[in-house]
Amino acid sequence: MSTKLNKNQLIAVHLLASGVKASVIAKHIDIREETLSRWRQIDEFKEALEEATEAVLREIDETHKNLLIHSQNVINEALNNEELDLFKKANLALRYMSLIRGKDDITQKSSHNLFKYAELGKFRVKI
């Protein structure tokens, strides 16, 4: 990230990348929205915002993957639990299968979203 940006600009970059509205950011760092709009035209600010947005999206993607893995582990433990009767296990398995039926692989979906943002000019995808 650029070191040419001042403290308020760096705060604005991180808040924008996190989805905070411009009006809230302007109030938080005590600037006018027009100032924030001008900052968004500065190349260094744009680049920092792209990098921060990419980092936020990657963190969200990683969190989703971890939740999915943890959820699958819990389901697997329940299915292997000999204390649960067969009916409960079957019900759990059927619910899980109905939830994932027709869903894209999470990695494919995440990659698709990253490339979609890149095509919209939101940020550059680094592979």
N, C-alpha and C positions, 0 to 999 in steps of 0.2 A: 504494500500500500504506500502511496505517495507520502513523503514527509513534508511536501510543500504546502499541505493543507494545515490550516490552523486548528486549534482545539475544537471550536464550535463546528467547523466544517466536518471534522472527523466524527463528532457526535452525530451530526446530521446524517452522514453517510450510513452509520450503523443503524440509526433509527429508521431511515428510509428503507434500507435493506431488510429490516425486520417487519416492514409493513405499516409503520406508524404514519398517520396522515400528516401532510405538510403543515397544516394549521396547528396541530398539536406540537410538532417539532419546533416551529417558529416561536410558539409561546414558551416552550420549555427552555430554549436557549436565548430567549429574549431578542429575537430579530423579527423583521417583517417577512411575510411570505414572499414578497417580491425579491428580497435578498436571497432567500433559498432558491427561488426560481433562477436568479442570475448565477448562483453557484452551480446549478445543474447544467449550465452551458460551458463551464470550464472543463477542459479536457482531463486534467488531473482528478477533478471531482467525479467526472463520468467514469473514469477508469477505476477509481477507488470504490464507487458504487457498484460497478459490475463485479468486482472481486468480492465485495462484501455480500452481494446478493447470491453469488455462486456459493460462497461459504455457508450462508444460511440454508440454501436449498440442499446442499450436500449434508448438512447436519440433520435436516428434516428427514432426508432419505435414509441416513444411517439410523436414526431413531426408529423409523418405521421398520427397517430390516430387523433391528434388535427386538422390537415388540413382536414381530412375526415369529422370530426364532423362539423367543420365550413362550409365546402362546402355543406354538407347536410342541414345545417340550412339555408344557403342562398337559396338553391333550394326550400326548404320548404316555405320560406317567399315569394319567387317569385310565387310559385304555389297557395299560399293563397292570393296573391295580387289581389284584385278585379278590379284594373285598367288595368291589363293585359288581353288581349282577350284570348278566349279558344284555338285558334290556336297556339299562342305563348306558352301557358301552356302545350299543348299536345306535341309540338315540344321539349320543355325542358324536359318533362317527358320521351319521347322516347329516346332522346340523353343520358339521365342519365341511363336509363335501358340498352341501348346498351353498355355503358361503363362498367357496373358492371356485365353483363351477363357472367356466367361461371367463375367469379373471386372467388378466395378463400376468406374467411373471413379474414380481416386484422390481427386479433389476431392469427388465425391459421397459416397464412403465416409467421408472425414474429416469432412465436414459432418454426416453421419448420426451419427457417433460423438460429435461435440460436442453435438448436440441430444439424443442419448440421455442423456449425462451431465447436461444441463440438466434434462431431464424427471425424472431421479432426484434432483434437488435438489443435485447436486454443485456446480454453479456456474451463474452467469447467462451466457447467450450474448450477446455484444455484436456487433451487425451494423453 
